[in-house]
């Protein structure tokens, strides 16, 4: 496992890990997150295994822009108004998935992660760094204590401790009445 600071060379390393089906730990605008190429089932399965998360709980997806969001979700004019108002930012929106079902999408407001998303040019499955149902880990010390020896994590982007930041707000936009999930 490599640990690097969030800079331009870290973006190149992260892109290489993600494109090879690896899982990385990266700071976001909320908490540290596990990231994997959302189009690579084996990579996404690694996140479930690392977190001990039930596969019945879908992972939210980071997208780089609304165009990428539209490739994954069916977005009407009402939903678009919310997306434009709150993205990029700390809001994950549940939308109708193309082909049926739902999908949770977010454009993060964190410069390093925005650059990474543009460079990798793929949607990234993401979730907070923790064991499922436990509190998110906000310090490198905590992360290393629990996941430091996990062979399924290839790279950690170390931005230092994240102080008392909450996970993103999750809002369901699939019905006419807006529903706040978290």
N, C-alpha and C positions, 0 to 999 in steps of 0.2 A: 504494500500500500504506500502510495506517495502522498505527502502533505505539501501543499504549495500555497503561496499567498495569491489573492485575487488580482492578477495582472494579465497583460496580453499573452505571455507565454503560458499562463495557466488556462486561458481560453483554448489555445491550440491543444494542450494536453487533454482537457476535458472533452473537446470535440472528438479527439482520437479514441478516448475511452468509450464515449457514448456510441460512436459509429461501429465499434467492435463488439457492442452488446454489453458493455460494462455498466456498473452502477457507480455513481459518484455521490459524495456528500457536498452540498453547496449552500452557502448562506442565501437567503432570499430577503425580500422586504418585510417578512414576518419572522420566521424561524429558520433554523437549518433544515434543509430538505434532502431526501434521497431523490436522485434524478436518474432516469433511464429513457432510452429511445422508446416512445410510446408505440411505434410500429414494430418493435422487436419483442415478440411474446416471451422469449427466453429471458430477455433483460428485465421485462416487467415482472416475470415470475420470481426473479431474484429478489426484488423489493419485497414481495409478499413473504418470501422465505426469511429474509433478514429481519423483518418487522414482526414475524409471526402473526401476520394479518390474515383474516379469513378472505378467501377469494370472492366471497359474496359481497365484499365491500369494494366497489370499483375505486380506482385511483384517479384523482383529479389530473388534469393535463395543463401544462404551461404551453401557451402559444406565443409567437413573437408579435403577432398583429391580428387585426380583425379579419384580414383576408384568410389567414391560416385558420382562424376560428370558423369562418364560413365553409371551409373545406371539410370540417368535421361535424358542424351543427347546422341545422336549419334555423335561420335567424330572421324573424319578422321585424317590421318597423318599430313596434313597441319595445321589443327586446333590444333592438339596436340603440334606442335612446338611452337605456340603462347602461349598456356596454360603453357607449361613448362618454357617458357621464362619469363612470367609475373606473375605467381602464385607462392607462395602466394603474394598478393599485391593489389594495388588500381585499378584493372581492372576487370570490369564485362563484361563477354563475352556472346553474344547472339548466341545460338547454336541450331541446329535442335533437337527438343524434341522427345524422344522415343514415338512412337504412333502418331506422327504428330504435326505440329505447331512448335513453338519456345519456348525456355526457356533461361532466363538470369541467369548465374551462376557466383559465385566468391568464391575464397578461400582468406579470409582476412589475413593480416599479422599483427596480434595483439595477443600476447601470451595468454592473458586471454580468448579471443574469440576462439582461436584455441583449448585450453584446454576444453572449454565449448562444442564446436562442437564434439570433440572426445568423451567426456563423454556422451552427449545426444545421439550421434550416429544416428542422423536423420538430413535431410536437414532442414534448417530454413528459412522460408520466412522472408524477411527483407526489410526495407526501412528507410529513414532518419526520425528523430523525428521532425515533423512539421505538420502543416495543409497543405493539398495538395496545391501545387503551391506557397507556401511561402518558405522563406529561412530556411534551417536547423537550429535547435537550438543547440548551443554549450555550454551553461552553465546550471548548475543544477537550478539556479534561474529562468531562462527563461522556462526551462522544467516544473518546479513545478508551475509556474504562469499559464501555459496553460493546463498542463495535470495532475497536482498534485491531483486534486479531481476526476479524471476520474476513475470510478470503474472498467473499463475494463483493466487497467494496474495494474498488481499485484506486480511488483518488479522493482526497479530501481538500476542499478549498477552505483554507483557514483565514477567516476574517476576524478572528478574535471572538470574545464572548458577545452574545446578543442579549441585551438586558431587558428582561421582562416584556418581551414582545408577544402578542397573542397571535395564534394562527389566523388565517384569513376568514372573513365572514363568508358564509355560504348562503346563497340566495337562489331559490328555485324560481325560474322564469318560465316553466313549462305550462303553467296555467295562467289565467287572466289575473288572478289575485297573487300578488307577490308574496312568497313565503320565505321567511328567514329561518334557515335550518340551524345555523350556529352563528 
